[in-house]
Amino acid sequence: MGKEIEYSDFYVQDSEYGDAIVARDFYIPESTLPFMACTYRWPGAQLHWHHYWEILCQIEGRTRIRVGNEEFLSEEGDITIIGSEELHSTRKISSEHCLLILQFQGSVLMPYLKTIEDFRYLSNMIFENLGFKQHFRIQNNYYIRGLLEKTLQEYRERQFGYEIQIQAYLMQMFAFFLRSRYIQVPELGAEKQQALEKVRHSLIYMEENYNRDLSLAEVAERSNISIYNFCRLFKKATDNTFIEYMNYIRLKEAEKMLLCSDRSVGDIALDSGFSSLSYFNRLFKRKNSISPLQYRKQNRTKNEQDKNSIEADDSL
């Protein structure tokens, strides 16, 4: 099926966050299809995140996969779906392992979700509220395995029309996941889509300026809407209040900084846009069930264990 794409082609060390591994070149140069496919046999990847969605299919062996606060044992035939901006890592736990990896923009997968895919965090929040299943095992998974292998082959060979064929395979896969009730997707009615369009500029402004002290009036002004109408439309568009969504973004960014920098909790709270350390600590513990310092210590310990295991396996 052609030359196997190397792990190092897609990951680099990021200077801003020290040892964190972040994505590079997750989409092909052609503007028509932001997409990447490869097979992956490296011992593992430390905690990292990226702006693209990802599907991992266990082709051989066993792998421990962490997504956010969840850990999964991935065995042959298992599927793991990772949303954009989600912290995740992998580590093989068998002598031989192989993952088939697909990375793509959500709009490639589900064009009808294009409305929310424009925003970095909105799709993740909606899927979290639905109880989106990230890891699942498919019985007699020959059909999905076949589609994944065809997708990889199309990507490698890049014959005329391969962009259309890859999208078709992806749609077939997710139609199967949906009909078999492995996953759910939000239903975006006409009213919700209209509301999203009306507050679009405000949502983008919030995601680009989360670390500033943003007022409701300032954000509403970005969409040229009165505060009253903005609150009503925002709730309809996101199923959250302005404050709830703002805190969601800030907590997600704080989680990254806690794991990938040595800055104090107080500095991270301020850099994430929180003006009160006690308020940040309270919200963080409500979301993660542990304090920010415990979150850093717990995850860094696991990450160091992963790093040592990866290096040991790689030296064999």
Secondary structure, DSSP 8 states (H G I E B T S, - for coil): ------GGGTEEE-STTTT-EEE---S-S-TT--EEEEEE-SSEEEEE--SSEEEEEEEES-EEEEETTEEEEE-TTEEEEE-TT--EEEEE-SSS-EEEEEEE-HHHH-GGGHHHHTSTTHHHHHHHHTT---EEE-TTTHHHHHHHHHHHHHHHH--TTHHHHHHHHHHHHHHHHHHTTS-------HHHHHHHHHTHHHHHHHHHSTTS---HHHHHHHTT--HHHHHHHHHHHHSS-HHHHHHHHHHHHHHHHHHH----HHHHHHHTT-S-HHHHHHHHHHHHSS-HHHHHHHHHHHHHHHHHHHHHHHT-
